[in-house]
Amino acid sequence: MRCNKLGQRLSERPFSKLPIKRDTLVTLTQQKRSCASLEEIVDPPEPQLRPASRSQTRALETQLLGGERTLKRRDVAAGAGVSLLSARKIWRAMGFPNLGDDDVAFTPRDQEALGIVVKMVREGLLTEETAISVTRSIGQMTDRMAVWQIEALVEDLVAEHGISDAEARRAVVSELPNLIAPLEELLIYSYRRQLNAGIQRLAVRAQEGLAASELGRDGDEDDAPLPLARAVGFADMVSYTSLSRRMNEKTLARLVQRFENICAEIISVGGGRLVKTIGDEVLFNCETPVAGAQISLALAEAMAADDFLPEARVAMVWGRVLSRLGDIYGPTVNLAARLTSLAEPGTVLIDSVTASALTGDDRFVLTQLPVENVRGFGEVSPVLLSRGTGKGLVVD
């Protein structure tokens, strides 16, 4: 930076007004030239992206798989000390394609991983059925995560370098090697944090939630036997189908990403969990009806205030659910989905039981609406949830 300023001063002041000798002038002129050279070194032209070569692709595969493919499936099963049938069950749970006996598709790392699952079963840490279920959770979640990350990298290359989608997909292979290690570290860190949070929600505080859910219930409800008390909500973009038909690929991608990003931030800040995104809607849950109400109102308000997104219909029900396979099930979930379809754009609906849990809280205004005949539930008394006193959720 000092060189740049010096060069600027020399160019702004005429040499005739500088009280310096000829040899000094030569020295300063040389210094100015060296500064120009330094600028070229500090700010080099952006390198051109090139499609990955075959050798780069092979090197990336070796890095990811932990070695060359040298083993057949029977070799891996024998090395892990398990039958081929059991090995195939585990591989299917991981989401791997079916391979023949003659396919040389595995590495020593595959054998080590198979041995880890087998060891947990033999040592009595997991039953075989549970081991398959846990393995399937890892396979499905990491598959979705890998697709998400690759698409994000492709999109970034298109936006930053002005290349086509096809060119970005060919170039992403050469960009990945330097990202693998840091992403892997981040994955392990996030898994441990999420596992701790899950233990708190699903084990430590489970009984406390059930006790709190007794308010306004008589014990004969359809969801009474279910083990977890949760506020379950849906947020559904209005007119998504007609909008998507009129949008090009980039605009539609921007719409979906913006919707999910806003929902994920609000749900996270509100202490909830985004269970899943299903096209034009999100399903979330949280541990108290108050948290559910705050999240629901914040979602409806955020969509209404966004110039790019359409408004959203939102509904939330406080009840009991069954949590399995990373999803939630039960009448509470179904009722929340039904109420969402009844909500007007930009509004939040709840049921009468949820309204009872929120009655007396001046942060919320409850407006009884006419009785509706809801498929699978008969007559339901929906309640319009509106903002009362206070700011609500603050997403900074």
C-alpha positions as CSV (number, residue, x, y, z in Angstrom):
1,M,0.0,0.0,0.0
2,R,2.9,2.4,0.7
3,C,4.2,1.8,-2.8
4,N,0.8,2.6,-4.3
5,K,0.5,5.9,-2.4
6,L,4.1,6.9,-3.4
7,G,3.4,6.1,-7.0
8,Q,0.2,8.2,-6.9
9,R,2.0,11.2,-5.3
10,L,4.7,11.1,-8.0
11,S,2.2,11.0,-10.8
12,E,0.2,13.9,-9.3
13,R,3.1,16.3,-8.8
14,P,5.1,17.6,-11.8
15,F,8.8,16.7,-11.6
16,S,9.8,20.3,-12.3
17,K,8.4,21.3,-8.9
18,L,10.2,18.5,-7.0
19,P,13.4,19.8,-5.4
20,I,15.3,16.5,-6.1
21,K,18.5,15.5,-7.9
22,R,18.7,13.5,-11.1
23,D,20.0,10.4,-9.4
24,T,17.2,10.6,-6.8
25,L,14.7,11.0,-9.6
26,V,16.0,7.9,-11.3
27,T,15.7,5.9,-8.1
28,L,12.1,7.1,-7.5
29,T,11.1,6.4,-11.1
30,Q,12.5,2.8,-10.7
31,Q,10.6,2.5,-7.4
32,K,7.4,3.6,-9.1
33,R,7.9,1.0,-11.8
34,S,8.6,-1.7,-9.2
35,C,5.3,-0.7,-7.4
36,A,3.5,-1.3,-10.7
37,S,5.0,-4.7,-10.9
38,L,4.0,-5.4,-7.3
39,E,0.4,-4.5,-8.1
40,E,0.4,-7.1,-10.8
41,I,1.7,-9.7,-8.4
42,V,-0.8,-8.8,-5.6
43,D,-3.8,-8.7,-8.0
44,P,-3.3,-11.5,-10.5
45,P,-5.9,-12.1,-13.2
46,E,-8.6,-14.5,-12.2
47,P,-7.6,-18.0,-13.4
48,Q,-9.8,-19.6,-16.1
49,L,-11.9,-22.5,-14.9
50,R,-11.2,-25.7,-16.9
51,P,-13.1,-29.0,-17.0
52,A,-11.6,-31.7,-14.8
53,S,-9.4,-34.1,-16.7
54,R,-9.8,-37.9,-16.3
55,S,-6.8,-38.1,-14.1
56,Q,-8.3,-35.4,-11.8
57,T,-11.5,-37.3,-11.7
58,R,-9.8,-40.5,-10.8
59,A,-7.7,-38.8,-8.1
60,L,-10.8,-37.3,-6.5
61,E,-12.5,-40.7,-6.4
62,T,-9.4,-42.2,-4.8
63,Q,-9.3,-39.4,-2.2
64,L,-13.0,-39.8,-1.4
65,L,-13.1,-43.6,-1.3
66,G,-9.9,-43.9,0.7
67,G,-8.1,-45.9,-2.0
68,E,-8.3,-47.7,-5.3
69,R,-11.2,-50.1,-6.1
70,T,-9.5,-53.4,-5.7
71,L,-12.1,-55.6,-3.9
72,K,-15.2,-57.5,-4.9
73,R,-18.3,-57.7,-2.7
74,R,-17.5,-61.2,-1.4
75,D,-13.9,-60.1,-0.5
76,V,-15.3,-57.3,1.6
77,A,-17.9,-59.5,3.3
78,A,-15.3,-62.1,4.1
79,G,-12.9,-59.6,5.4
80,A,-15.5,-58.1,7.7
81,G,-16.4,-61.6,8.9
82,V,-20.0,-61.5,7.8
83,S,-22.2,-63.3,5.3
84,L,-22.8,-61.7,1.9
85,L,-26.5,-61.5,2.7
86,S,-25.9,-59.4,5.8
87,A,-23.4,-57.2,4.0
88,R,-25.9,-56.6,1.2
89,K,-28.5,-55.5,3.8
90,I,-26.1,-52.9,5.2
91,W,-25.1,-51.6,1.8
92,R,-28.8,-51.3,0.7
93,A,-29.4,-49.4,3.9
94,M,-26.6,-47.1,3.0
95,G,-28.3,-46.5,-0.4
96,F,-25.6,-48.2,-2.5
97,P,-26.6,-49.8,-5.8
98,N,-26.7,-53.6,-6.2
99,L,-23.5,-55.0,-7.6
100,G,-22.5,-58.4,-9.1
101,D,-20.0,-60.9,-7.8
102,D,-17.5,-59.9,-10.5
103,D,-17.6,-56.1,-10.0
104,V,-14.4,-54.7,-8.6
105,A,-16.1,-51.8,-6.8
106,F,-14.8,-51.7,-3.2
107,T,-11.8,-50.4,-1.3
108,P,-10.3,-51.5,2.0
109,R,-12.2,-48.5,3.5
110,D,-15.5,-50.2,2.6
111,Q,-14.4,-53.3,4.5
112,E,-13.5,-51.2,7.6
113,A,-16.9,-49.4,7.5
114,L,-18.8,-52.7,7.2
115,G,-16.8,-54.1,10.1
116,I,-17.8,-51.2,12.3
117,V,-21.5,-52.0,11.8
118,V,-20.9,-55.7,12.4
119,K,-18.9,-55.0,15.5
120,M,-21.7,-52.9,17.1
121,V,-24.2,-55.8,16.6
122,R,-21.8,-58.5,17.9
123,E,-20.9,-56.5,21.0
124,G,-24.6,-56.0,21.8
125,L,-24.6,-52.2,21.3
126,L,-27.3,-52.5,18.7
127,T,-29.7,-55.1,17.4
128,E,-29.4,-56.0,13.8
129,E,-32.7,-54.2,13.0
130,T,-31.6,-51.1,14.8
131,A,-28.2,-51.2,13.1
132,I,-29.9,-51.3,9.7
133,S,-32.2,-48.3,10.7
134,V,-29.3,-46.2,12.0
135,T,-27.2,-47.0,8.9
136,R,-30.2,-46.1,6.7
137,S,-30.4,-42.7,8.5
138,I,-26.7,-42.0,7.7
139,G,-27.1,-43.1,4.1
140,Q,-30.2,-41.0,3.4
141,M,-29.0,-37.9,5.2
142,T,-25.5,-37.9,3.7
143,D,-26.9,-38.5,0.2
144,R,-29.2,-35.5,0.4
145,M,-26.4,-33.4,1.9
146,A,-23.9,-34.4,-0.8
147,V,-26.4,-33.5,-3.6
148,W,-27.2,-30.2,-1.8
149,Q,-23.5,-29.2,-1.5
150,I,-22.6,-30.1,-5.1
151,E,-25.6,-28.1,-6.5
152,A,-24.6,-25.2,-4.3
153,L,-21.0,-25.3,-5.7
154,V,-22.3,-25.5,-9.3
155,E,-24.6,-22.6,-8.7
156,D,-21.7,-20.6,-7.2
157,L,-19.5,-21.3,-10.2
158,V,-22.2,-20.2,-12.6
159,A,-22.9,-16.9,-10.7
160,E,-19.2,-16.0,-10.0
161,H,-17.6,-17.0,-13.3
162,G,-20.5,-16.4,-15.8
163,I,-20.3,-19.9,-17.2
164,S,-23.1,-22.3,-18.2
165,D,-24.5,-24.9,-15.8
166,A,-23.0,-27.7,-17.9
167,E,-19.5,-26.0,-17.8
168,A,-19.9,-25.6,-14.0
169,R,-20.7,-29.2,-13.5
170,R,-17.5,-30.2,-15.4
171,A,-15.4,-27.8,-13.5
172,V,-16.7,-28.5,-10.0
173,V,-14.6,-31.7,-9.8
174,S,-11.4,-29.7,-9.8
175,E,-12.8,-27.4,-7.1
176,L,-13.7,-30.1,-4.7
177,P,-10.3,-31.6,-3.5
178,N,-9.5,-28.5,-1.3
179,L,-13.0,-28.5,0.3
180,I,-13.2,-32.2,1.4
181,A,-11.2,-32.0,4.6
182,P,-12.8,-28.8,6.0
183,L,-16.3,-29.9,5.1
184,E,-15.7,-33.3,6.7
185,E,-14.6,-31.6,9.9
186,L,-17.6,-29.3,9.9
187,L,-19.9,-32.4,9.4
188,I,-18.5,-34.1,12.4
189,Y,-18.8,-30.9,14.5
190,S,-22.4,-30.4,13.4
191,Y,-23.4,-34.0,14.0
192,R,-22.2,-33.9,17.6
193,R,-24.0,-30.6,18.3
194,Q,-27.2,-31.9,16.7
195,L,-27.0,-35.2,18.6
196,N,-26.7,-33.3,21.9
197,A,-29.7,-31.1,21.0
198,G,-31.7,-34.2,20.0
199,I,-30.9,-35.9,23.3
200,Q,-32.2,-32.9,25.2
201,R,-35.4,-32.6,23.1
202,L,-36.2,-36.3,22.8
203,A,-35.0,-37.7,26.1
204,V,-34.2,-35.2,28.8
205,R,-37.2,-32.9,28.4
206,A,-39.7,-35.5,27.0
207,Q,-41.6,-36.1,30.2
208,E,-41.8,-32.4,31.0
209,G,-43.4,-31.7,27.6
210,L,-46.0,-34.5,28.1
211,A,-47.0,-33.0,31.5
212,A,-47.4,-29.5,29.9
213,S,-49.6,-30.9,27.1
214,E,-52.3,-32.1,29.6
215,L,-53.9,-28.7,29.7
216,G,-57.2,-28.7,27.9
217,R,-57.2,-32.4,27.3
218,D,-59.3,-35.2,28.8
219,G,-57.1,-38.2,27.8
220,D,-59.5,-39.6,25.2
221,E,-57.8,-37.8,22.2
222,D,-56.6,-39.8,19.3
223,D,-53.0,-38.7,20.0
224,A,-53.1,-39.5,23.7
225,P,-50.9,-42.7,23.5
226,L,-48.1,-40.9,21.5
227,P,-44.9,-40.2,23.4
228,L,-43.9,-36.7,22.5
229,A,-45.7,-33.3,23.0
230,R,-45.0,-31.0,20.1
231,A,-46.3,-27.9,18.5
232,V,-46.5,-28.9,14.8
233,G,-46.8,-26.3,12.1
234,F,-46.9,-26.0,8.3
235,A,-46.1,-23.0,6.1
236,D,-47.3,-23.2,2.5
237,M,-46.5,-20.8,-0.3
238,V,-49.6,-19.4,-1.9
239,S,-50.0,-19.9,-5.7
240,Y,-46.7,-21.8,-6.0
241,T,-47.8,-24.1,-8.8
242,S,-49.0,-21.3,-11.1
243,L,-45.9,-19.2,-10.3
244,S,-43.5,-22.0,-11.0
245,R,-45.0,-22.5,-14.4
246,R,-44.2,-18.9,-15.4
247,M,-40.6,-18.9,-14.0
248,N,-37.4,-19.9,-15.7
249,E,-34.9,-22.2,-14.0
250,K,-32.9,-19.5,-12.2
251,T,-35.9,-17.6,-10.9
252,L,-37.6,-20.8,-9.6
253,A,-34.4,-21.8,-7.9
254,R,-34.1,-18.4,-6.3
255,L,-37.7,-18.6,-5.1
256,V,-37.3,-22.1,-3.5
257,Q,-34.0,-21.2,-1.9
258,R,-35.2,-17.9,-0.5
259,F,-38.3,-19.6,0.9
260,E,-36.4,-22.3,2.6
261,N,-33.7,-20.0,3.9
262,I,-36.2,-17.6,5.5
263,C,-38.1,-20.5,7.0
264,A,-35.0,-22.2,8.3
265,E,-33.7,-19.0,10.0
266,I,-37.0,-18.2,11.7
267,I,-37.6,-21.8,12.9
268,S,-34.1,-22.0,14.2
269,V,-34.2,-18.6,16.0
270,G,-37.6,-19.6,17.5
271,G,-36.1,-22.8,19.0
272,G,-37.9,-25.1,16.6
273,R,-36.8,-27.8,14.2
274,L,-37.4,-27.8,10.5
275,V,-38.5,-31.4,9.9
276,K,-38.6,-31.3,6.1
277,T,-39.3,-29.2,3.1
278,I,-41.9,-30.5,0.6
279,G,-41.7,-28.4,-2.5
280,D,-43.7,-25.3,-1.6
281,E,-44.2,-26.0,2.1
282,V,-42.2,-26.6,5.3
283,L,-43.1,-28.8,8.2
284,F,-41.7,-27.8,11.6
285,N,-42.1,-28.6,15.3
286,C,-41.1,-27.2,18.6
287,E,-41.5,-28.0,22.3
288,T,-44.1,-25.5,23.5
289,P,-47.2,-23.9,22.1
290,V,-45.8,-20.4,22.7
291,A,-42.7,-21.2,20.6
292,G,-45.0,-22.6,17.9
293,A,-47.2,-19.5,17.9
294,Q,-44.2,-17.2,17.7
295,I,-42.6,-19.1,14.8
296,S,-45.9,-19.3,12.9
297,L,-46.6,-15.6,13.1
298,A,-43.0,-14.8,12.2
299,L,-43.3,-17.0,9.1
300,A,-46.5,-15.4,7.9
301,E,-45.2,-11.9,8.5
302,A,-41.8,-12.6,6.8
303,M,-43.5,-13.9,3.7
304,A,-45.9,-11.0,3.5
305,A,-43.1,-8.5,3.9
306,D,-40.9,-10.1,1.2
307,D,-41.2,-8.4,-2.2
308,F,-40.1,-11.6,-4.1
309,L,-42.0,-14.3,-2.3
310,P,-45.7,-14.9,-2.3
311,E,-47.7,-14.9,0.9
312,A,-47.9,-18.0,3.0
313,R,-50.7,-20.0,4.7
314,V,-49.6,-21.1,8.1
315,A,-51.2,-23.5,10.7
316,M,-50.0,-24.8,14.0
317,V,-51.4,-27.5,16.4
318,W,-50.2,-28.3,19.9
319,G,-50.5,-32.1,20.5
320,R,-48.7,-35.3,20.6
321,V,-46.6,-37.0,17.9
322,L,-44.6,-40.1,17.1
323,S,-41.1,-39.4,16.0
324,R,-39.5,-41.9,13.6
325,L,-37.1,-42.0,10.7
326,G,-36.3,-38.3,11.2
327,D,-40.0,-37.4,10.6
328,I,-43.1,-37.0,12.8
329,Y,-46.5,-38.7,12.5
330,G,-49.9,-38.7,14.1
331,P,-53.2,-36.9,14.1
332,T,-51.6,-33.6,15.3
333,V,-49.5,-33.5,12.1
334,N,-52.5,-34.3,9.9
335,L,-54.7,-31.7,11.6
336,A,-52.1,-29.0,11.1
337,A,-51.9,-29.9,7.4
338,R,-55.7,-29.7,7.1
339,L,-55.8,-26.3,8.8
340,T,-53.1,-25.0,6.5
341,S,-55.4,-25.5,3.5
342,L,-58.2,-23.6,5.3
343,A,-56.0,-20.5,6.1
344,E,-56.3,-17.3,4.2
345,P,-53.0,-16.0,2.6
346,G,-50.9,-14.3,5.2
347,T,-52.7,-15.7,8.2
348,V,-52.2,-18.4,10.9
349,L,-54.8,-20.9,12.0
350,I,-54.8,-23.0,15.2
351,D,-57.3,-25.4,16.7
352,S,-59.3,-25.0,19.9
353,V,-57.0,-27.1,22.1
354,T,-54.0,-25.0,21.0
355,A,-56.0,-21.8,21.6
356,S,-56.7,-23.0,25.2
357,A,-53.0,-23.4,25.8
358,L,-52.4,-19.8,24.6
359,T,-55.4,-18.1,26.3
360,G,-54.4,-15.3,28.6
361,D,-51.1,-14.6,26.9
362,D,-51.3,-11.0,25.8
363,R,-48.6,-11.6,23.1
364,F,-51.4,-13.3,21.0
365,V,-54.9,-12.4,19.9
366,L,-57.3,-15.3,19.3
367,T,-60.3,-14.9,17.1
368,Q,-62.8,-17.7,16.9
369,L,-63.9,-18.6,13.4
370,P,-66.9,-20.5,12.1
371,V,-66.8,-24.3,12.5
372,E,-65.4,-26.2,9.5
373,N,-65.9,-29.8,8.5
374,V,-62.4,-31.1,8.1
375,R,-61.8,-34.4,6.3
376,G,-60.8,-37.1,8.8
377,F,-61.6,-35.0,11.8
378,G,-65.3,-34.0,11.4
379,E,-66.2,-30.6,12.8
380,V,-63.3,-28.5,13.9
381,S,-63.3,-25.0,15.4
382,P,-60.4,-23.1,13.8
383,V,-59.0,-20.0,15.6
384,L,-57.2,-17.1,13.9
385,L,-53.9,-16.4,15.6
386,S,-52.8,-12.8,15.4
387,R,-50.0,-10.7,16.9
388,G,-50.7,-9.1,20.3
389,T,-48.3,-7.1,22.4
390,G,-44.5,-7.4,22.1
391,K,-42.2,-7.6,19.1
392,G,-42.3,-11.4,18.6
393,L,-39.3,-13.2,17.2
394,V,-36.4,-11.0,16.2
395,V,-34.3,-12.5,13.4
396,D,-31.1,-10.4,13.1
